[in-house]
Amino acid sequence: MAAQMTFKRYELKYLLTPAQKQAVLRGIEPFMELDRYGRTTIRSIYCDTENFRLVRRSVEKPAYKEKLRLRSYQQAQPGQPVFVELKKKYRDVVYKRRLALAEGLVAASFAQNLPLPAEGQIAAEIEYFRQYYGPLRPAVFLSYEREAYYALDGGDLRITFDENILFRCRDLSLCAPVFGSPILPGELTLMEIKTPGGLPLSLAHLLAREKIFKTSFSKYGEAYRQILHGNTQGGLCYA
């Protein structure tokens, strides 16, 4: 039986210089700690229509948007579980539905445009989404190196730092090695603050003191912009 999970939270994004990242790390040290996984490489495959309907809608910055992606936290094997995620965002509030299934079953489902071999409310929502927009296909592979910090008080506050963000439009498999074209200049870090409510006062003061301001940034949206402008390396994508 597929494992199912649901999340609801705010996700706030910031682009940091190296100096700003170090200032944040110093500032959060008293109340946050790097999780037990350390620095990990996350792999995601974004699914879309042939004419990129979902990401085209997303880059218009509507109040409501949604996307479907496949994700793993290591180079997958066909029998290993990966995640199928339906992510919806209304203003800054993110709602995520997630299934865990064997990579081989997920890959076959999307390759053959067949329902996922899973039952339950989340599986039904994912299938409705696929039928509504479909057929959906793997469109872009995104990878990045992440450091994730959690709150020492047991709260749900999390801060992640993503670097070396790469994308490509071929070898769209979570079993494939990581490679691709960069999305950001090498010196920048994408920081995301994930919280069920407001920011702790100490964190808000830290961001204000370091002149770190919230930005609108979508990894998949930026990859799509670069595909359109031909800013790819080695024929990794074709507009």
Salt bridges, closest charged atoms under 4 A:
GLU11 OE2 - ARG9 NE 3.14
GLU11 OE1 - LYS87 NZ 3.13
GLU50 OE1 - ARG137 NE 3.50
GLU60 OE1 - ARG57 NH1 3.62
GLU85 OE1 - ARG69 NE 2.62
GLU85 OE2 - ARG98 NH1 2.93
ASP92 OD2 - LYS214 NZ 3.04
GLU125 OE1 - ARG97 NE 3.26
GLU127 OE2 - ARG130 NH1 3.35
GLU145 OE1 - ARG39 NH2 2.87
GLU147 OE1 - LYS21 NZ 3.59
GLU147 OE2 - ARG39 NH1 2.72
ASP162 OD1 - ARG146 NE 2.70
ASP162 OD2 - LYS219 NZ 3.14
GLU163 OE2 - LYS21 NZ 3.00
GLU163 OE1 - ARG39 NH2 2.80
ASP171 OD2 - ARG170 NH1 3.58
GLU192 OE1 - LYS194 NZ 2.74
GLU192 OE2 - LYS219 NZ 3.09
GLU210 OE2 - ARG209 NE 3.92
GLU222 OE1 - ARG225 NH1 3.40
